Amino acid sequence: MDAPKPPQHGPAQLTVKISDETHRGLYANRVIIAHSGEEFVLDFVADLPPGPQVVSRIITSPSHAVALVEALSENIGRYQAQYGPIRRPGAPPKADA
């Protein structure tokens, strides 16, 4: 008879493979987002000379798009807690009080 499994706490561990090329990553400084009733399309763009170029396209379901937004929001909060507020390009610097 098998022993009962202990309850898992937190998210299950996920093991994924990644190719060397993907591991190196791609630079993108813009994203273009489009959607239909069934999917979201995210085109990541490197806006560099000689001109902008889509470097990666991600197509995902609406439910995965929501999960992405939630995960990104959580990680931005952690980043700002560690490094301070993120200044958006073109935004004036904050005056010290």
A tleap script that builds the chain and sets N, CA, C and O, in Angstrom:
source leaprc.protein.ff14SB
mol = sequence {
  NMET ASP ALA PRO LYS PRO PRO GLN HIE GLY
  PRO ALA GLN LEU THR VAL LYS ILE SER ASP
  GLU THR HIE ARG GLY LEU TYR ALA ASN ARG
  VAL ILE ILE ALA HIE SER GLY GLU GLU PHE
  VAL LEU ASP PHE VAL ALA ASP LEU PRO PRO
  GLY PRO GLN VAL VAL SER ARG ILE ILE THR
  SER PRO SER HIE ALA VAL ALA LEU VAL GLU
  ALA LEU SER GLU ASN ILE GLY ARG TYR GLN
  ALA GLN TYR GLY PRO ILE ARG ARG PRO GLY
  ALA PRO PRO LYS ALA ASP CALA
}
set mol.1.N position { 0.845 -1.177 0.000 }
set mol.1.CA position { 0.000 0.000 0.000 }
set mol.1.C position { 0.894 1.245 0.000 }
set mol.1.O position { 1.852 1.330 0.769 }
set mol.2.N position { 0.574 2.196 -0.860 }
set mol.2.CA position { 1.353 3.425 -0.953 }
set mol.2.C position { 1.049 4.339 0.219 }
set mol.2.O position { -0.092 4.438 0.672 }
set mol.3.N position { 2.086 5.002 0.699 }
set mol.3.CA position { 1.908 5.987 1.771 }
set mol.3.C position { 1.254 7.230 1.186 }
set mol.3.O position { 1.508 7.568 0.030 }
set mol.4.N position { 0.416 7.919 1.961 }
set mol.4.CA position { -0.206 9.146 1.444 }
set mol.4.C position { 0.857 10.204 1.166 }
set mol.4.O position { 1.847 10.327 1.887 }
set mol.5.N position { 0.620 10.960 0.101 }
set mol.5.CA position { 1.556 12.027 -0.266 }
set mol.5.C position { 1.310 13.243 0.623 }
set mol.5.O position { 0.159 13.589 0.888 }
set mol.6.N position { 2.385 13.901 1.091 }
set mol.6.CA position { 2.181 15.113 1.900 }
set mol.6.C position { 1.583 16.217 1.032 }
set mol.6.O position { 1.823 16.266 -0.174 }
set mol.7.N position { 0.803 17.104 1.655 }
set mol.7.CA position { 0.209 18.199 0.866 }
set mol.7.C position { 1.297 19.116 0.318 }
set mol.7.O position { 2.311 19.365 0.970 }
set mol.8.N position { 1.060 19.612 -0.898 }
set mol.8.CA position { 2.001 20.556 -1.508 }
set mol.8.C position { 1.599 21.967 -1.110 }
set mol.8.O position { 0.416 22.307 -1.081 }
set mol.9.N position { 2.582 22.765 -0.812 }
set mol.9.CA position { 2.345 24.170 -0.485 }
set mol.9.C position { 3.003 25.017 -1.556 }
set mol.9.O position { 4.155 24.781 -1.919 }
set mol.10.N position { 2.276 26.003 -2.063 }
set mol.10.CA position { 2.825 26.874 -3.097 }
set mol.10.C position { 2.724 26.218 -4.464 }
set mol.10.O position { 2.235 25.096 -4.593 }
set mol.11.N position { 3.193 26.931 -5.482 }
set mol.11.CA position { 3.088 26.414 -6.848 }
set mol.11.C position { 3.995 25.205 -7.051 }
set mol.11.O position { 5.064 25.108 -6.449 }
set mol.12.N position { 3.555 24.289 -7.905 }
set mol.12.CA position { 4.355 23.115 -8.233 }
set mol.12.C position { 5.598 23.551 -8.995 }
set mol.12.O position { 5.565 24.521 -9.752 }
set mol.13.N position { 6.692 22.828 -8.789 }
set mol.13.CA position { 7.942 23.130 -9.489 }
set mol.13.C position { 7.788 22.734 -10.952 }
set mol.13.O position { 7.272 21.656 -11.247 }
set mol.14.N position { 8.217 23.573 -11.853 }
set mol.14.CA position { 8.128 23.320 -13.282 }
set mol.14.C position { 9.532 23.234 -13.853 }
set mol.14.O position { 10.344 24.142 -13.672 }
set mol.15.N position { 9.813 22.141 -14.541 }
set mol.15.CA position { 11.105 21.976 -15.189 }
set mol.15.C position { 10.914 22.217 -16.676 }
set mol.15.O position { 10.089 21.563 -17.313 }
set mol.16.N position { 11.671 23.149 -17.229 }
set mol.16.CA position { 11.554 23.467 -18.653 }
set mol.16.C position { 12.923 23.395 -19.309 }
set mol.16.O position { 13.953 23.550 -18.653 }
set mol.17.N position { 12.915 23.160 -20.603 }
set mol.17.CA position { 14.146 23.174 -21.386 }
set mol.17.C position { 14.219 24.506 -22.120 }
set mol.17.O position { 13.192 25.101 -22.446 }
set mol.18.N position { 15.436 24.967 -22.378 }
set mol.18.CA position { 15.635 26.208 -23.120 }
set mol.18.C position { 16.867 26.032 -24.002 }
set mol.18.O position { 17.914 25.579 -23.541 }
set mol.19.N position { 16.729 26.396 -25.269 }
set mol.19.CA position { 17.857 26.279 -26.186 }
set mol.19.C position { 18.885 27.366 -25.878 }
set mol.19.O position { 18.563 28.375 -25.252 }
set mol.20.N position { 20.118 27.151 -26.322 }
set mol.20.CA position { 21.166 28.161 -26.112 }
set mol.20.C position { 20.775 29.482 -26.760 }
set mol.20.O position { 20.989 30.546 -26.179 }
set mol.21.N position { 20.205 29.421 -27.959 }
set mol.21.CA position { 19.818 30.647 -28.671 }
set mol.21.C position { 18.749 31.416 -27.893 }
set mol.21.O position { 18.845 32.635 -27.746 }
set mol.22.N position { 17.749 30.720 -27.403 }
set mol.22.CA position { 16.706 31.384 -26.627 }
set mol.22.C position { 17.257 31.887 -25.306 }
set mol.22.O position { 16.866 32.956 -24.839 }
set mol.23.N position { 18.153 31.136 -24.705 }
set mol.23.CA position { 18.748 31.525 -23.416 }
set mol.23.C position { 19.476 32.859 -23.514 }
set mol.23.O position { 19.479 33.633 -22.557 }
set mol.24.N position { 20.091 33.135 -24.661 }
set mol.24.CA position { 20.800 34.414 -24.847 }
set mol.24.C position { 19.841 35.585 -24.819 }
set mol.24.O position { 20.226 36.683 -24.417 }
set mol.25.N position { 18.606 35.381 -25.233 }
set mol.25.CA position { 17.606 36.441 -25.201 }
set mol.25.C position { 17.717 37.398 -26.378 }
set mol.25.O position { 18.680 37.368 -27.144 }
set mol.26.N position { 16.714 38.239 -26.496 }
set mol.26.CA position { 16.658 39.267 -27.532 }
set mol.26.C position { 16.320 40.595 -26.865 }
set mol.26.O position { 15.589 40.629 -25.875 }
set mol.27.N position { 16.846 41.674 -27.402 }
set mol.27.CA position { 16.554 43.003 -26.873 }
set mol.27.C position { 15.300 43.541 -27.538 }
set mol.27.O position { 15.152 43.468 -28.758 }
set mol.28.N position { 14.400 44.080 -26.732 }
set mol.28.CA position { 13.216 44.766 -27.244 }
set mol.28.C position { 12.957 45.976 -26.360 }
set mol.28.O position { 13.039 45.890 -25.135 }
set mol.29.N position { 12.642 47.108 -26.991 }
set mol.29.CA position { 12.335 48.304 -26.214 }
set mol.29.C position { 10.943 48.854 -26.526 }
set mol.29.O position { 10.599 49.967 -26.129 }
set mol.30.N position { 10.159 48.065 -27.235 }
set mol.30.CA position { 8.758 48.409 -27.513 }
set mol.30.C position { 7.969 47.109 -27.647 }
set mol.30.O position { 8.530 46.049 -27.924 }
set mol.31.N position { 6.669 47.212 -27.447 }
set mol.31.CA position { 5.792 46.062 -27.694 }
set mol.31.C position { 4.518 46.584 -28.348 }
set mol.31.O position { 3.983 47.625 -27.967 }
set mol.32.N position { 4.053 45.845 -29.329 }
set mol.32.CA position { 2.791 46.146 -30.008 }
set mol.32.C position { 1.841 45.011 -29.640 }
set mol.32.O position { 2.172 43.839 -29.821 }
set mol.33.N position { 0.661 45.355 -29.122 }
set mol.33.CA position { -0.280 44.343 -28.659 }
set mol.33.C position { -1.560 44.430 -29.478 }
set mol.33.O position { -2.136 45.505 -29.650 }
set mol.34.N position { -1.993 43.274 -29.980 }
set mol.34.CA position { -3.255 43.173 -30.716 }
set mol.34.C position { -4.023 41.991 -30.127 }
set mol.34.O position { -3.443 41.154 -29.436 }
set mol.35.N position { -5.320 41.924 -30.399 }
set mol.35.CA position { -6.102 40.802 -29.881 }
set mol.35.C position { -7.290 40.509 -30.771 }
set mol.35.O position { -7.759 41.361 -31.526 }
set mol.36.N position { -7.762 39.283 -30.660 }
set mol.36.CA position { -9.018 38.853 -31.269 }
set mol.36.C position { -9.852 38.253 -30.137 }
set mol.36.O position { -9.484 38.372 -28.968 }
set mol.37.N position { -10.946 37.623 -30.468 }
set mol.37.CA position { -11.764 37.001 -29.440 }
set mol.37.C position { -11.101 35.806 -28.789 }
set mol.37.O position { -11.488 35.407 -27.691 }
set mol.38.N position { -10.105 35.225 -29.448 }
set mol.38.CA position { -9.481 33.990 -28.962 }
set mol.38.C position { -8.054 34.132 -28.496 }
set mol.38.O position { -7.545 33.243 -27.813 }
set mol.39.N position { -7.375 35.244 -28.849 }
set mol.39.CA position { -5.946 35.316 -28.531 }
set mol.39.C position { -5.442 36.748 -28.443 }
set mol.39.O position { -6.050 37.686 -28.959 }
set mol.40.N position { -4.308 36.877 -27.768 }
set mol.40.CA position { -3.552 38.122 -27.726 }
set mol.40.C position { -2.262 37.888 -28.494 }
set mol.40.O position { -1.662 36.817 -28.399 }
set mol.41.N position { -1.833 38.893 -29.255 }
set mol.41.CA position { -0.581 38.823 -30.002 }
set mol.41.C position { 0.315 39.944 -29.495 }
set mol.41.O position { -0.054 41.118 -29.538 }
set mol.42.N position { 1.499 39.569 -29.015 }
set mol.42.CA position { 2.474 40.541 -28.523 }
set mol.42.C position { 3.671 40.515 -29.464 }
set mol.42.O position { 4.381 39.512 -29.541 }
set mol.43.N position { 3.895 41.607 -30.174 }
set mol.43.CA position { 5.072 41.755 -31.028 }
set mol.43.C position { 6.096 42.599 -30.284 }
set mol.43.O position { 5.874 43.783 -30.032 }
set mol.44.N position { 7.224 41.975 -29.934 }
set mol.44.CA position { 8.306 42.683 -29.256 }
set mol.44.C position { 9.220 43.267 -30.325 }
set mol.44.O position { 9.663 42.563 -31.232 }
set mol.45.N position { 9.496 44.572 -30.203 }
set mol.45.CA position { 10.190 45.332 -31.241 }
set mol.45.C position { 11.489 45.902 -30.690 }
set mol.45.O position { 11.524 46.456 -29.592 }
set mol.46.N position { 12.565 45.755 -31.478 }
set mol.46.CA position { 13.818 46.457 -31.198 }
set mol.46.C position { 13.799 47.699 -32.077 }
set mol.46.O position { 13.969 47.614 -33.294 }
set mol.47.N position { 13.591 48.853 -31.453 }
set mol.47.CA position { 13.529 50.123 -32.187 }
set mol.47.C position { 14.918 50.745 -32.181 }
set mol.47.O position { 15.234 51.608 -31.362 }
set mol.48.N position { 15.729 50.284 -33.113 }
set mol.48.CA position { 17.125 50.703 -33.235 }
set mol.48.C position { 17.419 51.019 -34.693 }
set mol.48.O position { 16.695 50.565 -35.579 }
set mol.49.N position { 18.479 51.797 -34.958 }
set mol.49.CA position { 18.854 52.021 -36.347 }
set mol.49.C position { 19.217 50.700 -37.015 }
set mol.49.O position { 19.825 49.853 -36.361 }
set mol.50.N position { 18.888 50.488 -38.242 }
set mol.50.CA position { 18.345 51.438 -39.206 }
set mol.50.C position { 16.842 51.624 -39.124 }
set mol.50.O position { 16.297 52.456 -39.850 }
set mol.51.N position { 16.144 50.876 -38.262 }
set mol.51.CA position { 14.702 51.033 -38.104 }
set mol.51.C position { 14.131 49.934 -37.236 }
set mol.51.O position { 14.790 48.923 -36.992 }
set mol.52.N position { 12.901 50.126 -36.764 }
set mol.52.CA position { 12.284 49.143 -35.888 }
set mol.52.C position { 12.111 47.786 -36.573 }
set mol.52.O position { 11.840 47.704 -37.771 }
set mol.53.N position { 12.276 46.715 -35.772 }
set mol.53.CA position { 12.117 45.363 -36.304 }
set mol.53.C position { 11.498 44.486 -35.221 }
set mol.53.O position { 11.933 44.510 -34.069 }
set mol.54.N position { 10.475 43.709 -35.597 }
set mol.54.CA position { 9.909 42.745 -34.661 }
set mol.54.C position { 10.946 41.655 -34.444 }
set mol.54.O position { 11.412 41.036 -35.400 }
set mol.55.N position { 11.311 41.419 -33.176 }
set mol.55.CA position { 12.314 40.405 -32.869 }
set mol.55.C position { 11.691 39.141 -32.295 }
set mol.55.O position { 12.322 38.085 -32.274 }
set mol.56.N position { 10.437 39.254 -31.825 }
set mol.56.CA position { 9.759 38.079 -31.309 }
set mol.56.C position { 8.259 38.337 -31.294 }
set mol.56.O position { 7.807 39.445 -31.004 }
set mol.57.N position { 7.491 37.289 -31.614 }
set mol.57.CA position { 6.022 37.369 -31.554 }
set mol.57.C position { 5.537 36.271 -30.627 }
set mol.57.O position { 5.885 35.103 -30.798 }
set mol.58.N position { 4.731 36.651 -29.645 }
set mol.58.CA position { 4.129 35.707 -28.722 }
set mol.58.C position { 2.620 35.756 -28.940 }
set mol.58.O position { 2.017 36.829 -28.916 }
set mol.59.N position { 2.018 34.596 -29.150 }
set mol.59.CA position { 0.569 34.487 -29.299 }
set mol.59.C position { 0.074 33.657 -28.125 }
set mol.59.O position { 0.554 32.546 -27.901 }
set mol.60.N position { -0.890 34.194 -27.370 }
set mol.60.CA position { -1.346 33.505 -26.167 }
set mol.60.C position { -2.847 33.700 -25.974 }
set mol.60.O position { -3.462 34.559 -26.605 }
set mol.61.N position { -3.416 32.897 -25.103 }
set mol.61.CA position { -4.851 32.973 -24.820 }
set mol.61.C position { -5.142 34.151 -23.889 }
set mol.61.O position { -4.244 34.637 -23.202 }
set mol.62.N position { -6.397 34.609 -23.866 }
set mol.62.CA position { -6.752 35.684 -22.933 }
set mol.62.C position { -6.440 35.334 -21.474 }
set mol.62.O position { -5.965 36.190 -20.728 }
set mol.63.N position { -6.700 34.090 -21.058 }
set mol.63.CA position { -6.428 33.736 -19.660 }
set mol.63.C position { -4.933 33.769 -19.357 }
set mol.63.O position { -4.536 34.160 -18.260 }
set mol.64.N position { -4.104 33.366 -20.311 }
set mol.64.CA position { -2.662 33.454 -20.088 }
set mol.64.C position { -2.190 34.905 -20.125 }
set mol.64.O position { -1.242 35.261 -19.424 }
set mol.65.N position { -2.836 35.748 -20.934 }
set mol.65.CA position { -2.488 37.171 -20.963 }
set mol.65.C position { -2.767 37.808 -19.604 }
set mol.65.O position { -1.973 38.616 -19.123 }
set mol.66.N position { -3.889 37.450 -18.985 }
set mol.66.CA position { -4.211 37.972 -17.646 }
set mol.66.C position { -3.170 37.492 -16.636 }
set mol.66.O position { -2.715 38.273 -15.800 }
set mol.67.N position { -2.791 36.216 -16.707 }
set mol.67.CA position { -1.778 35.686 -15.789 }
set mol.67.C position { -0.447 36.407 -15.991 }
set mol.67.O position { 0.263 36.666 -15.019 }
set mol.68.N position { -0.098 36.735 -17.235 }
set mol.68.CA position { 1.125 37.480 -17.530 }
set mol.68.C position { 1.083 38.857 -16.890 }
set mol.68.O position { 2.057 39.281 -16.267 }
set mol.69.N position { -0.029 39.558 -17.035 }
set mol.69.CA position { -0.165 40.896 -16.449 }
set mol.69.C position { -0.020 40.829 -14.929 }
set mol.69.O position { 0.656 41.666 -14.332 }
set mol.70.N position { -0.652 39.836 -14.305 }
set mol.70.CA position { -0.567 39.697 -12.848 }
set mol.70.C position { 0.867 39.395 -12.404 }
set mol.70.O position { 1.354 39.981 -11.437 }
set mol.71.N position { 1.541 38.485 -13.108 }
set mol.71.CA position { 2.918 38.131 -12.750 }
set mol.71.C position { 3.854 39.312 -12.966 }
set mol.71.O position { 4.741 39.557 -12.148 }
set mol.72.N position { 3.665 40.046 -14.058 }
set mol.72.CA position { 4.503 41.209 -14.339 }
set mol.72.C position { 4.280 42.288 -13.289 }
set mol.72.O position { 5.241 42.902 -12.824 }
set mol.73.N position { 3.028 42.530 -12.907 }
set mol.73.CA position { 2.716 43.524 -11.885 }
set mol.73.C position { 3.364 43.156 -10.548 }
set mol.73.O position { 3.926 44.014 -9.867 }
set mol.74.N position { 3.283 41.883 -10.182 }
set mol.74.CA position { 3.897 41.432 -8.936 }
set mol.74.C position { 5.411 41.626 -8.972 }
set mol.74.O position { 6.002 42.067 -7.987 }
set mol.75.N position { 6.036 41.302 -10.093 }
set mol.75.CA position { 7.487 41.435 -10.203 }
set mol.75.C position { 7.929 42.887 -10.274 }
set mol.75.O position { 9.005 43.219 -9.778 }
set mol.76.N position { 7.131 43.762 -10.874 }
set mol.76.CA position { 7.452 45.188 -10.883 }
set mol.76.C position { 7.409 45.721 -9.446 }
set mol.76.O position { 8.258 46.520 -9.051 }
set mol.77.N position { 6.423 45.278 -8.673 }
set mol.77.CA position { 6.353 45.680 -7.265 }
set mol.77.C position { 7.592 45.253 -6.496 }
set mol.77.O position { 8.131 46.033 -5.710 }
set mol.78.N position { 8.052 44.019 -6.713 }
set mol.78.CA position { 9.272 43.540 -6.051 }
set mol.78.C position { 10.490 44.345 -6.499 }
set mol.78.O position { 11.336 44.710 -5.682 }
set mol.79.N position { 10.574 44.618 -7.790 }
set mol.79.CA position { 11.699 45.386 -8.329 }
set mol.79.C position { 11.750 46.762 -7.665 }
set mol.79.O position { 12.805 47.199 -7.204 }
set mol.80.N position { 10.596 47.443 -7.621 }
set mol.80.CA position { 10.558 48.794 -7.063 }
set mol.80.C position { 10.825 48.793 -5.559 }
set mol.80.O position { 11.395 49.749 -5.032 }
set mol.81.N position { 10.424 47.743 -4.872 }
set mol.81.CA position { 10.726 47.649 -3.442 }
set mol.81.C position { 12.234 47.546 -3.221 }
set mol.81.O position { 12.760 48.049 -2.229 }
set mol.82.N position { 12.919 46.893 -4.150 }
set mol.82.CA position { 14.369 46.722 -4.008 }
set mol.82.C position { 15.161 47.886 -4.583 }
set mol.82.O position { 16.154 48.304 -3.987 }
set mol.83.N position { 14.742 48.423 -5.736 }
set mol.83.CA position { 15.550 49.417 -6.446 }
set mol.83.C position { 14.933 50.813 -6.509 }
set mol.83.O position { 15.586 51.747 -6.973 }
set mol.84.N position { 13.707 50.973 -6.059 }
set mol.84.CA position { 13.047 52.272 -6.117 }
set mol.84.C position { 12.145 52.391 -7.330 }
set mol.84.O position { 12.106 51.500 -8.179 }
set mol.85.N position { 11.420 53.499 -7.407 }
set mol.85.CA position { 10.458 53.689 -8.489 }
set mol.85.C position { 11.120 53.636 -9.872 }
set mol.85.O position { 12.264 54.051 -10.053 }
set mol.86.N position { 10.374 53.124 -10.818 }
set mol.86.CA position { 10.838 53.066 -12.208 }
set mol.86.C position { 10.376 54.343 -12.896 }
set mol.86.O position { 9.186 54.659 -12.899 }
set mol.87.N position { 11.317 55.071 -13.478 }
set mol.87.CA position { 10.983 56.294 -14.200 }
set mol.87.C position { 10.729 55.937 -15.653 }
set mol.87.O position { 11.571 55.315 -16.301 }
set mol.88.N position { 9.586 56.326 -16.160 }
set mol.88.CA position { 9.251 56.057 -17.560 }
set mol.88.C position { 10.045 56.991 -18.465 }
set mol.88.O position { 10.302 58.134 -18.086 }
set mol.89.N position { 10.441 56.532 -19.651 }
set mol.89.CA position { 11.180 57.395 -20.579 }
set mol.89.C position { 10.398 58.678 -20.867 }
set mol.89.O position { 9.194 58.644 -21.120 }
set mol.90.N position { 11.092 59.781 -20.824 }
set mol.90.CA position { 10.472 61.078 -21.111 }
set mol.90.C position { 9.800 61.714 -19.916 }
set mol.90.O position { 9.381 62.869 -19.990 }
set mol.91.N position { 9.685 60.983 -18.807 }
set mol.91.CA position { 9.055 61.556 -17.612 }
set mol.91.C position { 10.080 62.433 -16.895 }
set mol.91.O position { 11.255 62.075 -16.813 }
set mol.92.N position { 9.641 63.573 -16.380 }
set mol.92.CA position { 10.579 64.441 -15.665 }
set mol.92.C position { 11.054 63.750 -14.379 }
set mol.92.O position { 10.292 63.009 -13.757 }
set mol.93.N position { 12.306 63.992 -13.981 }
set mol.93.CA position { 12.781 63.419 -12.724 }
set mol.93.C position { 11.987 63.980 -11.555 }
set mol.93.O position { 11.551 65.132 -11.577 }
set mol.94.N position { 11.802 63.137 -10.518 }
set mol.94.CA position { 11.093 63.598 -9.320 }
set mol.94.C position { 11.978 64.558 -8.554 }
set mol.94.O position { 13.180 64.339 -8.404 }
set mol.95.N position { 11.360 65.633 -8.068 }
set mol.95.CA position { 12.095 66.590 -7.227 }
set mol.95.C position { 12.209 66.011 -5.835 }
set mol.95.O position { 11.242 65.456 -5.315 }
set mol.96.N position { 13.378 66.132 -5.222 }
set mol.96.CA position { 13.556 65.646 -3.850 }
set mol.96.C position { 12.824 66.587 -2.901 }
set mol.96.O position { 12.866 67.807 -3.061 }
set mol.97.N position { 12.158 66.008 -1.922 }
set mol.97.CA position { 11.405 66.821 -0.963 }
set mol.97.C position { 12.283 67.317 0.137 }
set mol.97.O position { 11.813 68.018 1.034 }
savepdb mol mol.pdb
quit
